[in-house]
Amino acid sequence: MRNPLRPHVTDHALVRYMERVMELDLGPIRAEISKLVEPAIGLSATALRHEGYRYILVEERVVTIMPCSSETVGHPSFEDVDDG
């Protein structure tokens, strides 16, 4: 159970804090991720595995990035996932 006196900071607020308060330029990071997943988007894949991470895709959006359950080495692989 979360402490009612400790506010929950959303991921959206965290990103805006980094951009606006810390003045971090997240554009190059967005561009790097976009370039990486572009081939998967072109194939209508729902996920991309690359260097031990799974990039989950919905339409033309990267909705989350998570560690793979097993390390994938070599070329990126595209997949259709149905994680429920």
HELIX and SHEET records of a PDB file:
HELIX    1   1 ASP A   11  ARG A   16  1                                   6    
HELIX    2   2 TYR A   17  VAL A   21  3                                   5    
HELIX    3   3 GLY A   27  GLY A   42  1                                  16    
SHEET    1   A 4 ARG A  61  PRO A  67  0                                        
SHEET    2   A 4 TYR A  53  VAL A  58 -1                                        
SHEET    3   A 4 ALA A  47  HIS A  50 -1                                        
SHEET    4   A 4 SER A  77  GLU A  79 -1                                        
END                                                                             
